[in-house]
Amino acid sequence: MILSSYFLDKLQQLLNTTAFPNLELGNTIMIIIGLIFVYLAIAKDYEPLLLVPIGFGIVVGNIPAVAGMPLSVYDEGSVMQYLYFGVSKGVYPPLIFLGIGAMTDFSTMLSNPKLILLGAAAQIGVFGTFAGAIALGFSPNEAGAIGIIGGADGPTAIFLSAKLAPELLGAIAVAAYSYMALVPVIQPPIMKLLTTKKERLIRMKTSRQVSTRERILFPIIAFLVCTLLAPGAIVLIGMLFFGNLLKECTVTERLAVTARTGMIDIVTILLGFCVGASTSAPYFLNYNSILIFGLGALAFSVATAGGLLFAKLMNLFLTEKINPLIGAAGVSAVPDAARVVQMVGQKEDPQNFLLMHAMAPNVAGVIGSAIAAGVLWSQLVK
């Protein structure tokens, strides 16, 4: 009898040191959501480089810890908290921008500068959602962080959230990356709704050849112009154009290769995993998170529509028409938004090649979202 009581006590003690006693319904829901992210990445090929780390991070972040064991990103002194430092302090996003700059070719944009306006027009989603978030009762700082989801730029959303509304960082980051992954699902219906078949059949003239000198001078001049107008964008824009200069100057190719391969891959893994791990149910499952996801969908849709409609407006004044589909690429989901433009265009005409033209507003959107973040930060910082 004494022996059986001893073993029952030990069994109870063992059970208490597992995660099961503290596993709540919210944790289970979030674990299922994380597994859905992983499924979509693997089975549907929706941004696997983002959704696999985020999805698995969500699973990891929702395994309850035993009392007294610092394991989560919110536990003082835990390893996960140290890894999460790069997210919470905005360290990882500029490094992502460095890699993006080192892999981006701005030639198409430079060969047809008027397409930059489409990247600017898409930022209406950012400022429209900012106003909507304030109307729903969010503070100006929170609204600014939520609005940047409209840029469809995960690193920028994380960077601005870390500065303005760190308490909403997890929900904003997951929403931003979710909509980036769902570009092939969200954008085509909006593109077809706002354009006619005749407009979708427009073929655009081949871009001119851009000289090496232009490509070298562009990141330097563009950095000075952008940051003098919006100093808050210095970190993101600076790293973006620094990475591009490494690529274009031809004498630092080894650094450029490192930035656009090994370094950006490492940072993407850490950022995605840590963002996922921050979505622990007690911090994540709340009314504000639901509102943020709703506002994020609205922001992304408005940004897509803004680029499309501005392209149609431009055509009223242009003798050489542009295909308004490329306006949808004004969001900064590079290069998926440009690929979607190509896909939708070729459904109408298999011989219509819009990818390179769409890359112009696409990379302009990256610059635009970083500038928008800088403007919001400078206006809202106290």
C-alpha positions in Angstrom: 0.0 0.0 0.0 2.8 2.4 0.9 4.7 1.4 -2.2 1.7 2.1 -4.5 1.1 5.4 -2.8 4.8 6.3 -3.4 4.5 5.4 -7.1 1.2 7.4 -7.4 2.9 10.4 -5.9 5.9 10.1 -8.2 3.5 9.7 -11.2 1.6 12.9 -10.1 5.0 14.7 -9.7 6.0 13.6 -13.2 2.7 14.7 -14.7 3.1 18.1 -13.0 6.5 18.6 -14.7 5.0 18.1 -18.1 3.2 20.8 -20.2 -0.2 19.1 -20.0 -1.5 20.6 -16.7 -1.0 24.1 -18.1 -2.1 23.4 -21.7 -5.2 25.6 -22.3 -7.6 25.8 -25.2 -5.9 29.0 -26.5 -2.6 27.2 -26.7 -4.2 24.3 -28.6 -5.8 26.8 -31.1 -2.5 28.5 -31.7 -0.7 25.2 -32.2 -3.2 24.3 -34.8 -2.8 27.7 -36.5 1.0 27.1 -36.5 0.6 23.7 -38.1 -1.8 25.2 -40.7 1.0 27.8 -41.6 3.5 25.0 -42.0 1.0 23.0 -44.2 0.3 26.1 -46.4 4.0 26.6 -46.8 4.8 23.0 -47.8 1.6 21.9 -49.6 0.7 25.2 -51.3 4.1 26.8 -51.5 2.9 30.0 -49.9 6.1 31.9 -48.9 7.7 28.8 -47.4 10.8 30.7 -46.3 8.6 32.7 -44.0 5.7 30.5 -43.1 7.7 27.4 -42.1 9.8 29.3 -39.4 6.8 31.4 -38.3 4.5 28.3 -38.2 6.9 26.2 -36.2 7.7 29.1 -34.0 4.0 29.4 -33.2 4.0 25.8 -32.1 7.0 26.2 -30.0 5.7 29.4 -28.4 2.5 27.7 -27.3 4.0 24.8 -25.4 3.4 25.8 -21.7 6.5 25.9 -19.6 6.8 24.5 -16.1 6.8 27.1 -13.3 10.2 28.4 -12.5 11.7 27.4 -15.9 12.4 30.5 -18.1 11.7 29.2 -21.6 9.5 31.7 -23.6 10.4 35.0 -25.2 8.6 36.7 -22.4 10.6 35.0 -19.6 13.4 37.1 -18.2 16.8 35.5 -18.9 15.6 32.8 -21.2 17.5 31.9 -24.4 14.4 32.6 -26.4 14.2 36.1 -24.9 17.8 36.8 -26.1 17.0 35.6 -29.6 13.8 37.7 -29.5 15.9 40.8 -28.7 16.6 41.2 -32.4 12.8 41.5 -33.0 11.8 43.6 -30.0 14.6 46.1 -30.6 14.3 46.2 -34.4 17.7 44.7 -35.1 16.7 42.0 -37.6 14.6 44.1 -40.1 17.5 46.4 -41.2 19.7 43.3 -41.8 16.9 41.9 -43.9 16.8 45.2 -45.8 20.6 44.9 -46.4 20.1 41.5 -48.0 17.1 42.7 -50.1 19.2 45.6 -51.3 22.0 43.3 -52.3 19.6 41.1 -54.4 17.5 43.9 -55.9 17.9 45.2 -59.5 16.5 48.7 -59.8 17.2 48.9 -63.5 13.6 48.5 -64.6 12.5 51.3 -62.3 15.4 53.5 -63.5 14.5 52.8 -67.1 10.9 54.0 -66.6 10.9 56.4 -63.6 7.2 57.2 -63.9 6.4 53.7 -62.5 7.8 54.8 -59.2 4.5 56.7 -58.7 2.7 53.3 -58.6 4.8 52.3 -55.6 3.9 55.6 -54.0 0.2 55.3 -54.8 0.0 51.9 -53.1 1.0 53.5 -49.8 -2.6 54.8 -49.5 -3.3 51.5 -47.8 -0.9 52.5 -45.0 -2.4 55.9 -44.3 -6.0 54.8 -44.9 -5.6 52.0 -42.4 -3.9 54.4 -39.9 -7.1 56.5 -40.0 -9.3 53.4 -39.7 -7.4 52.1 -36.7 -7.7 55.5 -34.9 -11.5 55.4 -35.6 -11.7 52.0 -34.0 -10.1 53.3 -30.8 -6.4 52.4 -31.2 -3.9 55.0 -30.0 -2.0 57.0 -32.7 1.1 55.0 -32.0 -0.8 51.7 -32.3 -2.6 52.9 -35.4 0.7 53.8 -37.1 2.1 50.4 -36.4 -1.0 48.7 -37.7 -1.2 50.8 -40.8 2.2 49.8 -42.0 0.7 46.3 -42.7 -0.7 47.9 -45.8 2.8 48.1 -47.3 2.9 44.3 -47.3 6.4 44.5 -45.9 7.0 42.2 -42.9 10.4 43.7 -41.8 9.1 47.2 -41.9 6.0 46.3 -39.9 8.2 44.7 -37.3 10.6 47.6 -37.1 7.9 50.2 -36.7 5.9 48.1 -34.2 9.0 47.7 -32.1 9.3 51.5 -32.0 5.7 52.5 -31.6 3.6 49.6 -30.2 5.8 46.7 -28.9 2.7 45.3 -27.2 1.2 44.6 -30.6 4.3 43.4 -32.3 3.4 39.7 -32.4 -0.1 40.3 -33.9 1.2 42.9 -36.4 4.1 40.7 -37.5 2.1 37.6 -38.1 -0.6 39.6 -39.9 1.9 41.3 -42.2 3.7 38.0 -43.1 0.4 36.2 -43.5 -0.9 38.7 -46.1 2.5 38.6 -47.8 2.2 34.9 -48.1 -1.4 35.2 -49.4 -0.6 37.6 -52.2 -1.5 35.0 -54.9 -4.9 34.6 -53.2 -5.8 38.1 -52.3 -4.6 40.2 -55.3 -6.0 38.5 -58.4 -9.7 39.0 -57.6 -9.1 42.7 -56.9 -7.0 43.0 -60.1 -9.8 41.5 -62.3 -12.5 43.6 -60.6 -10.7 46.9 -61.2 -9.5 46.3 -64.7 -11.1 45.5 -68.1 -10.0 42.7 -70.4 -8.7 45.4 -72.9 -6.6 46.9 -70.1 -5.2 43.6 -69.1 -4.1 42.9 -72.7 -1.9 46.1 -72.9 1.6 45.2 -73.9 4.4 47.5 -72.7 7.5 48.5 -74.5 10.8 46.9 -73.7 12.8 48.8 -71.0 15.9 50.7 -72.0 19.3 49.5 -71.0 20.5 51.2 -67.8 24.2 52.0 -67.5 26.5 50.8 -64.8 27.1 54.4 -63.7 23.4 55.0 -63.2 23.1 51.8 -61.2 26.0 52.9 -58.9 24.8 56.5 -58.5 21.2 55.6 -57.8 21.5 54.1 -54.3 23.7 57.0 -53.2 21.4 59.8 -54.6 18.2 58.0 -53.6 19.4 57.5 -50.0 20.2 61.2 -49.7 16.9 62.3 -51.2 14.7 59.8 -49.2 16.4 60.4 -45.8 16.6 64.2 -46.1 12.8 64.1 -46.6 12.1 61.4 -44.0 14.9 61.0 -41.5 13.0 58.3 -39.7 13.7 56.0 -42.6 17.5 56.2 -42.2 18.0 52.8 -40.8 15.9 50.8 -43.2 16.6 52.9 -46.3 20.3 53.1 -45.4 20.7 49.4 -45.2 18.6 48.8 -48.4 20.7 51.2 -50.5 24.0 50.1 -48.8 23.2 46.5 -49.9 22.4 47.7 -53.4 25.6 49.7 -53.6 27.5 46.5 -52.6 25.9 44.7 -55.5 26.2 47.4 -58.2 29.7 48.8 -57.5 31.2 45.5 -58.7 34.2 45.7 -56.3 32.5 44.2 -53.3 30.8 41.2 -54.8 31.9 38.9 -52.0 30.1 41.2 -49.5 27.1 41.4 -51.7 26.9 37.6 -52.1 27.1 37.2 -48.3 24.4 39.8 -47.7 21.9 38.2 -50.1 22.6 34.6 -49.3 23.9 33.4 -46.0 23.2 36.5 -43.9 19.7 37.2 -45.0 18.8 33.5 -44.7 20.1 33.3 -41.1 18.3 36.5 -40.1 15.1 35.3 -41.8 15.2 32.1 -39.8 15.7 33.9 -36.5 13.1 36.6 -37.2 10.4 34.2 -38.5 10.9 31.7 -35.7 11.0 34.4 -32.9 7.9 36.2 -34.3 6.1 32.9 -34.3 7.3 32.1 -30.7 5.9 35.4 -29.5 2.3 34.4 -30.3 1.8 32.6 -27.0 -2.0 32.4 -26.5 -2.3 34.6 -23.4 -0.5 37.4 -25.2 -1.9 36.9 -28.7 -5.5 35.6 -28.5 -7.5 38.8 -27.8 -9.9 41.2 -29.4 -7.2 43.6 -30.6 -5.4 40.8 -32.5 -8.7 40.0 -34.4 -9.1 43.7 -35.2 -5.5 43.9 -36.4 -6.0 41.0 -38.8 -9.1 42.6 -40.1 -7.4 45.9 -40.6 -4.4 44.2 -42.2 -6.7 42.6 -44.8 -8.3 46.0 -45.5 -4.9 47.7 -45.7 -3.5 45.2 -48.1 -6.6 45.3 -50.3 -6.7 49.1 -50.3 -3.0 49.3 -51.2 -3.5 46.9 -54.1 -6.5 48.9 -55.3 -4.6 52.2 -54.9 -1.8 51.0 -57.2 -4.3 49.7 -59.8 -6.5 52.8 -59.9 -3.5 55.2 -60.0 -2.2 53.3 -63.1 -5.6 53.8 -64.7 -5.4 57.5 -63.8 -2.0 57.8 -65.3 -3.2 56.3 -68.6 -5.6 59.2 -69.0 -2.6 61.4 -69.5 -0.1 59.0 -71.3 0.1 58.5 -75.0 2.0 55.3 -74.4 -0.3 53.3 -72.1 0.8 51.2 -69.2 -0.8 47.9 -68.2 -2.7 48.8 -65.0 -2.1 45.4 -63.6 1.4 46.4 -62.8 0.0 48.9 -60.3 -0.9 46.0 -58.0 2.8 45.3 -57.6 3.2 48.7 -55.8 2.9 46.8 -52.5 6.4 45.8 -51.4 5.9 42.0 -51.3 9.0 41.4 -53.5 8.9 39.6 -55.8 5.6 37.8 -55.3 3.4 40.8 -56.2 5.3 41.1 -59.5 4.9 37.4 -60.2 1.1 37.6 -59.6 0.9 40.5 -62.2 2.7 38.2 -64.6 0.4 35.3 -63.9 -2.8 37.4 -64.2 -1.5 39.1 -67.4 -0.6 35.8 -69.1 -4.0 34.3 -68.4 -5.4 36.9 -70.8 -2.4 36.8 -73.2 0.3 34.0 -72.8 2.7 36.2 -74.8 2.4 39.2 -72.6 5.4 39.5 -70.3 4.8 41.9 -67.5 7.2 40.6 -64.8 10.1 43.0 -65.4 7.8 46.0 -65.8 6.0 45.0 -62.5 9.3 44.8 -60.7 9.6 48.6 -61.1 6.6 49.5 -58.8 7.4 46.5 -56.7 10.8 47.7 -55.6 9.5 51.3 -55.5 7.0 49.9 -53.0 9.8 48.7 -50.8 11.2 52.2 -50.7 7.8 53.7 -50.3 6.9 51.5 -47.3 10.2 52.3 -45.6 9.6 56.0 -46.1 6.0 55.7 -44.9 7.3 54.0 -41.7 9.9 56.8 -41.3 7.2 59.5 -41.6 4.9 57.7 -39.1 7.7 57.2 -36.7 8.9 60.9 -36.9 5.3 62.2 -36.5 4.3 59.9 -33.7 7.4 59.6 -31.5 7.2 61.4 -28.2 
